């Protein structure tokens, strides 16, 4: 198990490693292409002529690892009072000697600077301080190599003055690149070169590399290397294009869905219309049988009553479908006035479930469609619920009908992701029918879980006779 974990971790890191390697390859391509197009600013032979400790920026500051503030005050008293003072620190001996000679106006030749340490204890080089105390006519070219690079007299100062102290230190410490003021400084084994933005930017664009982006895939020196991202305008255009495509797809799907619903409605209207003729003919046939009812034997009479029952159901279905198709939100479904207790008792006994009712009233309701809702809920409870199915009805401000069982109704997510292994008359379709019809009646369907309770709530109209 642990080994598998490490393997999966390694696999997940492979894209990151490949991405980092790709960035390195892009950077190497940019470096080599720019290097080949540039002249030297300073060669390695020139750099090697001067002590590296004089080229770094920290040469201008005191070395507090060897001296402290008391030592600096001692050096200052010697320079101010031109008085020889002693110190136990060997690091100060050359500085004391130099400051005393300087205030005494003693001339020092290049041999003295070659024979002693290069850096003054208080910062800078001895040559910097010595040349600063002399006039231009007394300058000695032999002392210039002993100055620091920040000194304008240093032979390399004019060549490298465009490069900051931090940039010079980075290249002297081994870094191969430094970006400053849109100039990319490159260091190699043979010297230093400076690439203007007109040189390195086209190469960066070609290699799809950014040197100073907001996020870094690879950091080197002061460079922030990352793959070049599309321009904001391009991203906006892409988003607009994707948005337009999405809106077009949604509009197309909505149109097709609306067209499908319209076709289904047309088919239902056509069937309702075409059924009226055979049902009317069937009614005339039944009337003919009714006139000769007394001449029929007992078996034929039983068949006749079954035929009459089926005819009445078909006629009612056709008529109610016609009313449903022509119903609007203002007119609603066709209502009838009847005893609610009689209606509820009939459908509960038909479906073999117990029921309770707080009071009986003559209610004006769309009983035909309400019966479809009630029977759907009862069938769903029997098929998918547990234990006894009970119908509880309450007539108050609104009419409330609750169909309950002892099961645990699945949640919305369970219904969404759970595979459906039932037949087409499962609870999903039944509940859709109920929800649609109850909304047509200006009511609502509420489903409660554990235990399952499907509650129909809708307004009603009292019979004016009451």
C-alpha positions, 0 to 999 in steps of 0.5 A, a space after each residue: 500500500 505504501 509502495 503504491 502511494 509513492 508510485 502515485 506521488 511520483 506519477 503526479 510529479 512527472 508533469 511538474 518535472 517535465 514542465 521544469 525541464 521544458 522551461 530550462 530548455 527554453 532558457 538555454 535556447 534564449 541564452 545561447 541565441 542572445 550570446 551569439 549576437 552580442 559583442 563583449 562588454 568586458 572579457 574574462 582576461 580583463 576581469 582577471 587582471 584585477 583582484 576580485 575582492 576589489 570588484 565586489 560592492 562590499 569592498 566599500 564598507 568596513 569589515 566588522 568581522 575583524 574590527 568594531 566601532 572603537 577601532 574606527 574611532 581610533 583610525 579617525 583620531 589618527 587621521 584627525 590629530 596625525 598622531 601615532 596610536 597603537 592597537 593590539 589587532 594585527 588587522 589594524 596595523 596596515 591601516 594605522 600606518 597608512 593613515 599616519 603616512 597620509 596625514 604626514 603627506 608621506 609619498 607612497 609608491 606602488 610597491 607599498 600597495 603591492 606589499 600590503 593588504 588591498 582593503 582599508 579597515 574603514 572601507 574602500 581600498 588604500 589606493 582609493 583613499 590615497 588617490 582621493 588625497 592627491 591632485 590630478 597632476 599627482 595621479 599615478 596610473 600604477 595605482 589604478 588597478 588597486 582601486 575598487 570598481 565603484 571608483 570612477 578611476 578604475 579601468 573597468 568602471 566606465 564599461 560596467 557603470 550601467 550595471 548595479 552593485 547587485 548585478 555585478 556581485 551576482 555575475 561575480 558570484 557565478 550567476 550567468 544572467 542578470 536583468 536590469 533596466 530591460 538590459 539582459 547581462 550575460 556572463 560566460 567563461 570568456 567574459 560578460 555581454 549586455 543584450 538590449 531588449 531589442 535583442 533578447 525580447 524577440 528571442 523570448 517571444 520565439 521561445 515563448 518565455 517570459 523573464 519577469 512575469 508575475 508567477 515564476 516556473 523557475 527562478 534564476 538570479 533576479 529572473 522570473 522565468 515562466 512560459 509566455 501567457 496569451 495576451 489579456 485581449 486574446 483571453 477576452 476574445 476567447 472567453 467571448 467566443 466560448 460564451 457565444 458558443 455556450 449561449 448558442 448551444 443552450 439556445 439550441 437545446 431550449 429551442 429543440 426542447 420547446 419544439 419537442 414539447 410542442 410536437 408532443 402536445 400536438 400529438 396529444 391534441 390529435 389523439 384526443 380529437 381523433 378519439 372523439 369519433 370512435 368514442 361517439 360511435 361506441 356510445 351509439 352502439 351502446 345505446 343500441 345494446 341498451 334498447 335490447 338489454 332485456 333480450 340479452 342473457 346474463 353473461 351478455 348483460 355482464 359484458 355489456 356493463 363492462 363495455 359501458 364502464 370502459 366507454 365512460 372511462 374513455 369518454 371521461 379521459 378524452 374530455 378531461 384531456 381536451 380540457 387540460 390541453 386548453 387550460 390556462 393559468 387564468 382558467 385552470 383545470 375543470 372543477 367539480 363540486 362533490 363530497 370530499 369524503 366520498 371521493 377520498 373513500 372511493 380511491 382509498 378503497 380502490 387502492 386498498 389503503 387506510 385513510 383518515 379525514 378530520 371533516 367532510 365538506 362539499 369542495 369544488 376541486 379538479 377531482 379527476 386530476 387530483 385522483 391521478 395525483 393521489 393514485 400515483 403517490 399511493 402506487 409509489 409508496 407501495 412499490 418503493 416504500 416500507 410498511 403500511 401505507 396511510 392517507 391522512 387528509 385535513 380540510 382547513 384553510 387549504 386542503 392537505 393530503 399526506 401519503 405516508 409509509 415507513 420507508 426512507 425516501 432517497 435524497 436529491 443526490 441519491 436520486 440523481 446518482 443512484 442507478 435506476 433499475 425500475 420500470 418506466 412507472 417508477 417514482 421519478 416519473 410518477 412524482 414528475 406527473 404529480 408535481 406538474 399537475 399540482 402546480 396546474 391546480 395552484 398547489 404544491 408537493 412537499 416530500 419529507 424523508 425518514 419516514 417518507 411523507 408526500 404531502 399535497 397542499 392546494 386551495 379549494 372553493 367551498 360549494 356556494 350551497 353551504 
